[in-house]
Amino acid sequence: MSGTNSLQKEHFVKSQLSLVQDQQGLLAMPATPSKGRNVKSGAATAPDGAADRHERAKDYLSPGDMAKLLDAAKARRHGGRDHLLLLMTYRHGLRVSETIGMRRDELDLDRARLWVRRLKGGLSVEQPIAGDELRAIKRHLATRTDALPWLFISERGQPLTRQAVNYLIAAAAKRAGLPRVHPHTLRQSCGFALADKGHDLRLIQDYLGHRDPRHTVHYTRTAGRRFEGLWR
């Protein structure tokens, strides 16, 4: 009986050793690459970079450059219209689609107010119209003999297209000696100008119609006003 028990123990020990060796062999084998998608590490938590756009090249105009651009816009045949279009795009931080979509009934000249109808899910707000802008609007409307609803129209009585606005801004920039100016440059310039005046993040966010403050913070983070007095 004892001999039988010894054989059973010996067989048990050998089977356990064999199992351990098999497991070690599996652990030593290289992992088989997955046939599924190759997902980069950290992709799920990577930020969208909205707050760090300042790391790219300068993409706005200083107030002095904006003045040059606005003056250059007056030189064309429809200088009054073009000047006003650029001025309002800049002052109200408009996207080009918002500019060409502006309507007369969104103006309240008696109260000097403009209803800014934001697109792309932005926050629509009422904004004040400054004195020089109000006078420019009245001069522009005085030249209109039509009853069309849009504030800016072409010679054919249609709303201006994005391509037309791109062209007139590029032409004005060329006359002013300013390189690489496009419609969104004016919206960017508005944000940086407001930040440099010391206005707070929330105010600029609402003024530009941003729903997410991450799209506004790069203006306040890079404004030169923040760093004034550091070496006093």
MARRO-805770 format. One record per residue (C-alpha): chain; residue in three letters; residue number from 1; x, y, z. Coordinates in Angstrom, 3 decimals. Layout:
MARRO-805770
+-------+-----+-----+----------+----------+----------+
| chain | res |   n |       xx |       yy |       zz |
+-------+-----+-----+----------+----------+----------+
|     A | ALA | NUM |        X |        Y |        Z |
...
+-------+-----+-----+----------+----------+----------+
This chain:
MARRO-805770
+-------+-----+-----+----------+----------+----------+
| chain | res |   n |       xx |       yy |       zz |
+-------+-----+-----+----------+----------+----------+
|     A | MET |   1 |    0.000 |    0.000 |    0.000 |
|     A | SER |   2 |    2.844 |    2.348 |    0.884 |
|     A | GLY |   3 |    4.427 |    1.647 |   -2.537 |
|     A | THR |   4 |    1.214 |    2.643 |   -4.258 |
|     A | ASN |   5 |    1.047 |    5.883 |   -2.251 |
|     A | SER |   6 |    4.641 |    6.707 |   -3.180 |
|     A | LEU |   7 |    3.892 |    6.237 |   -6.899 |
|     A | GLN |   8 |    0.831 |    8.446 |   -6.615 |
|     A | LYS |   9 |    2.830 |   11.196 |   -4.864 |
|     A | GLU |  10 |    5.580 |   10.989 |   -7.482 |
|     A | HIS |  11 |    3.041 |   11.241 |  -10.299 |
|     A | PHE |  12 |    1.372 |   14.252 |   -8.611 |
|     A | VAL |  13 |    4.691 |   16.106 |   -8.175 |
|     A | LYS |  14 |    5.647 |   15.518 |  -11.834 |
|     A | SER |  15 |    2.278 |   16.762 |  -13.057 |
|     A | GLN |  16 |    2.588 |   19.924 |  -10.979 |
|     A | LEU |  17 |    6.122 |   20.584 |  -12.248 |
|     A | SER |  18 |    4.936 |   20.141 |  -15.812 |
|     A | LEU |  19 |    2.076 |   22.616 |  -15.220 |
|     A | VAL |  20 |    4.451 |   25.209 |  -13.785 |
|     A | GLN |  21 |    6.826 |   24.835 |  -16.751 |
|     A | ASP |  22 |    3.946 |   25.267 |  -19.191 |
|     A | GLN |  23 |    2.820 |   28.451 |  -17.419 |
|     A | GLN |  24 |    6.357 |   29.859 |  -17.416 |
|     A | GLY |  25 |    6.603 |   29.125 |  -21.122 |
|     A | LEU |  26 |    3.402 |   31.037 |  -21.787 |
|     A | LEU |  27 |    4.608 |   33.994 |  -19.733 |
|     A | ALA |  28 |    7.868 |   34.074 |  -21.646 |
|     A | MET |  29 |    6.143 |   34.142 |  -25.040 |
|     A | PRO |  30 |    5.856 |   37.593 |  -26.691 |
|     A | ALA |  31 |    2.380 |   39.060 |  -26.695 |
|     A | THR |  32 |    0.472 |   38.586 |  -29.934 |
|     A | PRO |  33 |   -0.341 |   41.967 |  -31.450 |
|     A | SER |  34 |   -4.024 |   42.828 |  -31.468 |
|     A | LYS |  35 |   -5.831 |   42.835 |  -34.769 |
|     A | GLY |  36 |   -8.095 |   45.674 |  -33.615 |
|     A | ARG |  37 |   -7.607 |   49.446 |  -33.796 |
|     A | ASN |  38 |   -4.286 |   50.857 |  -32.713 |
|     A | VAL |  39 |   -5.297 |   53.418 |  -30.095 |
|     A | LYS |  40 |   -2.568 |   55.811 |  -29.036 |
|     A | SER |  41 |   -1.823 |   56.044 |  -25.385 |
|     A | GLY |  42 |   -3.561 |   58.969 |  -23.724 |
|     A | ALA |  43 |   -5.729 |   59.755 |  -26.723 |
|     A | ALA |  44 |   -8.884 |   59.611 |  -24.661 |
|     A | THR |  45 |   -7.671 |   62.248 |  -22.226 |
|     A | ALA |  46 |   -5.665 |   64.464 |  -24.568 |
|     A | PRO |  47 |   -6.844 |   68.082 |  -24.475 |
|     A | ASP |  48 |   -8.167 |   69.673 |  -27.642 |
|     A | GLY |  49 |   -5.619 |   72.489 |  -27.405 |
|     A | ALA |  50 |   -8.223 |   75.259 |  -27.422 |
|     A | ALA |  51 |   -6.526 |   76.998 |  -24.503 |
|     A | ASP |  52 |   -3.048 |   76.785 |  -26.043 |
|     A | ARG |  53 |   -3.617 |   78.303 |  -29.457 |
|     A | HIS |  54 |   -1.236 |   81.100 |  -28.482 |
|     A | GLU |  55 |    1.620 |   78.704 |  -29.222 |
|     A | ARG |  56 |    1.038 |   79.207 |  -32.930 |
|     A | ALA |  57 |    2.114 |   82.308 |  -34.866 |
|     A | LYS |  58 |    0.486 |   85.670 |  -34.197 |
|     A | ASP |  59 |   -2.918 |   85.669 |  -35.885 |
|     A | TYR |  60 |   -4.418 |   89.051 |  -34.995 |
|     A | LEU |  61 |   -3.927 |   92.713 |  -35.832 |
|     A | SER |  62 |   -2.945 |   95.439 |  -33.413 |
|     A | PRO |  63 |   -5.240 |   98.488 |  -33.121 |
|     A | GLY |  64 |   -2.784 |  100.413 |  -35.277 |
|     A | ASP |  65 |   -2.858 |   97.770 |  -38.002 |
|     A | MET |  66 |   -6.652 |   97.638 |  -37.829 |
|     A | ALA |  67 |   -6.766 |  101.404 |  -38.411 |
|     A | LYS |  68 |   -4.599 |  100.953 |  -41.522 |
|     A | LEU |  69 |   -6.847 |   98.178 |  -42.792 |
|     A | LEU |  70 |  -10.006 |  100.216 |  -42.256 |
|     A | ASP |  71 |   -8.546 |  103.227 |  -44.042 |
|     A | ALA |  72 |   -7.465 |  101.033 |  -46.972 |
|     A | ALA |  73 |  -10.984 |   99.608 |  -47.264 |
|     A | LYS |  74 |  -12.332 |  103.079 |  -48.120 |
|     A | ALA |  75 |  -10.291 |  103.269 |  -51.321 |
|     A | ARG |  76 |  -12.493 |  100.982 |  -53.423 |
|     A | ARG |  77 |  -15.628 |  101.840 |  -55.395 |
|     A | HIS |  78 |  -17.867 |  100.651 |  -52.556 |
|     A | GLY |  79 |  -15.557 |  102.042 |  -49.909 |
|     A | GLY |  80 |  -18.296 |  103.110 |  -47.517 |
|     A | ARG |  81 |  -19.857 |   99.653 |  -47.491 |
|     A | ASP |  82 |  -16.530 |   97.832 |  -47.281 |
|     A | HIS |  83 |  -15.232 |  100.058 |  -44.484 |
|     A | LEU |  84 |  -18.400 |   99.503 |  -42.462 |
|     A | LEU |  85 |  -18.303 |   95.753 |  -43.061 |
|     A | LEU |  86 |  -14.745 |   95.485 |  -41.748 |
|     A | LEU |  87 |  -15.461 |   97.832 |  -38.852 |
|     A | MET |  88 |  -18.511 |   95.889 |  -37.655 |
|     A | THR |  89 |  -16.804 |   92.521 |  -38.124 |
|     A | TYR |  90 |  -13.965 |   93.754 |  -35.915 |
|     A | ARG |  91 |  -15.967 |   95.669 |  -33.300 |
|     A | HIS |  92 |  -18.444 |   92.847 |  -32.726 |
|     A | GLY |  93 |  -16.096 |   89.893 |  -33.207 |
|     A | LEU |  94 |  -18.155 |   88.457 |  -36.048 |
|     A | ARG |  95 |  -17.560 |   85.357 |  -38.100 |
|     A | VAL |  96 |  -17.787 |   86.006 |  -41.827 |
|     A | SER |  97 |  -21.078 |   84.086 |  -42.047 |
|     A | GLU |  98 |  -22.498 |   86.275 |  -39.257 |
|     A | THR |  99 |  -21.382 |   89.441 |  -41.038 |
|     A | ILE | 100 |  -22.966 |   88.640 |  -44.390 |
|     A | GLY | 101 |  -26.129 |   87.440 |  -42.644 |
|     A | MET | 102 |  -26.747 |   90.707 |  -40.743 |
|     A | ARG | 103 |  -30.153 |   92.273 |  -41.359 |
|     A | ARG | 104 |  -31.441 |   95.806 |  -41.088 |
|     A | ASP | 105 |  -34.046 |   94.825 |  -38.511 |
|     A | GLU | 106 |  -31.261 |   93.720 |  -36.155 |
|     A | LEU | 107 |  -30.196 |   97.359 |  -35.850 |
|     A | ASP | 108 |  -31.764 |   99.704 |  -33.320 |
|     A | LEU | 109 |  -30.328 |  103.053 |  -34.364 |
|     A | ASP | 110 |  -32.356 |  105.036 |  -31.807 |
|     A | ARG | 111 |  -30.792 |  103.106 |  -28.951 |
|     A | ALA | 112 |  -27.476 |  102.465 |  -30.759 |
|     A | ARG | 113 |  -27.779 |   98.709 |  -30.314 |
|     A | LEU | 114 |  -27.135 |   95.698 |  -32.539 |
|     A | TRP | 115 |  -28.595 |   92.233 |  -32.054 |
|     A | VAL | 116 |  -25.689 |   89.884 |  -32.791 |
|     A | ARG | 117 |  -27.132 |   86.608 |  -34.020 |
|     A | ARG | 118 |  -24.405 |   84.038 |  -33.420 |
|     A | LEU | 119 |  -24.055 |   80.906 |  -35.491 |
|     A | LYS | 120 |  -22.418 |   77.547 |  -34.648 |
|     A | GLY | 121 |  -24.441 |   77.346 |  -31.444 |
|     A | GLY | 122 |  -22.939 |   80.557 |  -30.059 |
|     A | LEU | 123 |  -24.570 |   82.892 |  -27.546 |
|     A | SER | 124 |  -26.580 |   85.620 |  -29.297 |
|     A | VAL | 125 |  -26.484 |   88.949 |  -27.467 |
|     A | GLU | 126 |  -27.309 |   92.633 |  -27.852 |
|     A | GLN | 127 |  -24.220 |   94.832 |  -28.199 |
|     A | PRO | 128 |  -23.798 |   98.607 |  -28.167 |
|     A | ILE | 129 |  -22.849 |  100.528 |  -31.296 |
|     A | ALA | 130 |  -20.109 |  103.123 |  -30.828 |
|     A | GLY | 131 |  -20.547 |  106.664 |  -32.131 |
|     A | ASP | 132 |  -18.231 |  106.422 |  -35.149 |
|     A | GLU | 133 |  -19.778 |  103.085 |  -36.099 |
|     A | LEU | 134 |  -23.308 |  104.472 |  -35.780 |
|     A | ARG | 135 |  -22.464 |  107.365 |  -38.098 |
|     A | ALA | 136 |  -20.928 |  104.950 |  -40.626 |
|     A | ILE | 137 |  -24.094 |  102.807 |  -40.549 |
|     A | LYS | 138 |  -26.308 |  105.833 |  -41.177 |
|     A | ARG | 139 |  -24.122 |  106.968 |  -44.081 |
|     A | HIS | 140 |  -24.263 |  103.495 |  -45.594 |
|     A | LEU | 141 |  -28.040 |  103.206 |  -45.269 |
|     A | ALA | 142 |  -28.460 |  106.653 |  -46.802 |
|     A | THR | 143 |  -26.979 |  105.301 |  -50.054 |
|     A | ARG | 144 |  -29.470 |  102.442 |  -50.238 |
|     A | THR | 145 |  -32.587 |  102.860 |  -52.360 |
|     A | ASP | 146 |  -33.790 |   99.287 |  -52.008 |
|     A | ALA | 147 |  -35.907 |   97.595 |  -49.361 |
|     A | LEU | 148 |  -33.813 |   94.436 |  -49.130 |
|     A | PRO | 149 |  -33.431 |   93.087 |  -45.602 |
|     A | TRP | 150 |  -29.682 |   92.491 |  -45.601 |
|     A | LEU | 151 |  -27.284 |   95.108 |  -44.326 |
|     A | PHE | 152 |  -24.591 |   94.323 |  -46.892 |
|     A | ILE | 153 |  -25.516 |   93.561 |  -50.495 |
|     A | SER | 154 |  -23.778 |   93.235 |  -53.829 |
|     A | GLU | 155 |  -24.445 |   95.293 |  -56.954 |
|     A | ARG | 156 |  -26.894 |   92.585 |  -58.006 |
|     A | GLY | 157 |  -28.973 |   93.038 |  -54.887 |
|     A | GLN | 158 |  -27.892 |   89.811 |  -53.222 |
|     A | PRO | 159 |  -26.181 |   89.221 |  -49.869 |
|     A | LEU | 160 |  -22.407 |   89.320 |  -50.141 |
|     A | THR | 161 |  -20.792 |   85.897 |  -50.362 |
|     A | ARG | 162 |  -17.957 |   84.578 |  -48.236 |
|     A | GLN | 163 |  -15.723 |   84.687 |  -51.302 |
|     A | ALA | 164 |  -16.534 |   88.362 |  -51.879 |
|     A | VAL | 165 |  -15.674 |   89.235 |  -48.272 |
|     A | ASN | 166 |  -12.443 |   87.232 |  -48.482 |
|     A | TYR | 167 |  -11.499 |   89.161 |  -51.605 |
|     A | LEU | 168 |  -12.264 |   92.644 |  -50.313 |
|     A | ILE | 169 |  -10.378 |   92.005 |  -47.043 |
|     A | ALA | 170 |   -7.379 |   90.601 |  -48.902 |
|     A | ALA | 171 |   -7.406 |   93.583 |  -51.268 |
|     A | ALA | 172 |   -7.593 |   96.064 |  -48.384 |
|     A | ALA | 173 |   -4.792 |   94.255 |  -46.562 |
|     A | LYS | 174 |   -2.605 |   94.396 |  -49.648 |
|     A | ARG | 175 |   -3.140 |   98.155 |  -49.999 |
|     A | ALA | 176 |   -2.360 |   98.574 |  -46.295 |
|     A | GLY | 177 |    0.796 |   96.468 |  -46.557 |
|     A | LEU | 178 |   -0.507 |   93.835 |  -44.136 |
|     A | PRO | 179 |    0.243 |   90.185 |  -44.960 |
|     A | ARG | 180 |   -2.028 |   87.160 |  -44.432 |
|     A | VAL | 181 |   -5.229 |   88.855 |  -43.324 |
|     A | HIS | 182 |   -8.458 |   86.873 |  -43.611 |
|     A | PRO | 183 |  -11.970 |   87.449 |  -42.193 |
|     A | HIS | 184 |  -11.354 |   85.446 |  -39.010 |
|     A | THR | 185 |   -8.317 |   87.633 |  -38.303 |
|     A | LEU | 186 |  -10.727 |   90.442 |  -37.477 |
|     A | ARG | 187 |  -12.612 |   88.311 |  -34.942 |
|     A | GLN | 188 |   -9.317 |   87.266 |  -33.384 |
|     A | SER | 189 |   -8.212 |   90.901 |  -33.265 |
|     A | CYS | 190 |  -11.392 |   91.819 |  -31.410 |
|     A | GLY | 191 |  -10.731 |   89.223 |  -28.714 |
|     A | PHE | 192 |   -7.132 |   90.296 |  -28.200 |
|     A | ALA | 193 |   -8.062 |   93.998 |  -28.146 |
|     A | LEU | 194 |  -10.682 |   93.415 |  -25.440 |
|     A | ALA | 195 |   -8.257 |   91.331 |  -23.378 |
|     A | ASP | 196 |   -5.564 |   93.984 |  -23.702 |
|     A | LYS | 197 |   -8.020 |   96.555 |  -22.362 |
|     A | GLY | 198 |   -8.184 |   94.470 |  -19.185 |
|     A | HIS | 199 |  -11.700 |   93.055 |  -19.567 |
|     A | ASP | 200 |  -12.289 |   89.799 |  -17.714 |
|     A | LEU | 201 |  -12.609 |   86.364 |  -19.269 |
|     A | ARG | 202 |  -16.360 |   85.933 |  -18.728 |
|     A | LEU | 203 |  -17.202 |   89.274 |  -20.323 |
|     A | ILE | 204 |  -15.118 |   88.509 |  -23.419 |
|     A | GLN | 205 |  -16.591 |   85.008 |  -23.588 |
|     A | ASP | 206 |  -20.142 |   86.346 |  -23.696 |
|     A | TYR | 207 |  -19.248 |   89.164 |  -26.084 |
|     A | LEU | 208 |  -17.760 |   86.732 |  -28.607 |
|     A | GLY | 209 |  -20.574 |   84.229 |  -28.069 |
|     A | HIS | 210 |  -18.364 |   81.398 |  -26.827 |
|     A | ARG | 211 |  -20.178 |   78.628 |  -24.964 |
|     A | ASP | 212 |  -16.908 |   77.104 |  -23.765 |
|     A | PRO | 213 |  -14.446 |   79.389 |  -21.901 |
|     A | ARG | 214 |  -11.555 |   77.345 |  -23.290 |
|     A | HIS | 215 |  -12.132 |   79.115 |  -26.599 |
|     A | THR | 216 |  -11.715 |   82.493 |  -24.880 |
|     A | VAL | 217 |   -8.890 |   81.925 |  -22.426 |
|     A | HIS | 218 |   -6.107 |   82.181 |  -25.013 |
|     A | TYR | 219 |   -6.972 |   85.884 |  -25.436 |
|     A | THR | 220 |   -6.631 |   86.698 |  -21.742 |
|     A | ARG | 221 |   -3.558 |   84.475 |  -21.249 |
|     A | THR | 222 |   -1.528 |   86.184 |  -23.944 |
|     A | ALA | 223 |   -2.603 |   89.816 |  -23.540 |
|     A | GLY | 224 |    0.419 |   92.038 |  -22.941 |
|     A | ARG | 225 |   -1.459 |   93.988 |  -20.273 |
|     A | ARG | 226 |   -1.124 |   91.004 |  -17.919 |
|     A | PHE | 227 |    2.624 |   91.404 |  -17.788 |
|     A | GLU | 228 |    2.854 |   95.167 |  -17.335 |
|     A | GLY | 229 |    4.705 |   96.258 |  -14.226 |
|     A | LEU | 230 |    6.628 |   93.014 |  -13.725 |
|     A | TRP | 231 |    9.967 |   94.860 |  -13.788 |
|     A | ARG | 232 |    9.051 |   97.896 |  -11.728 |
+-------+-----+-----+----------+----------+----------+
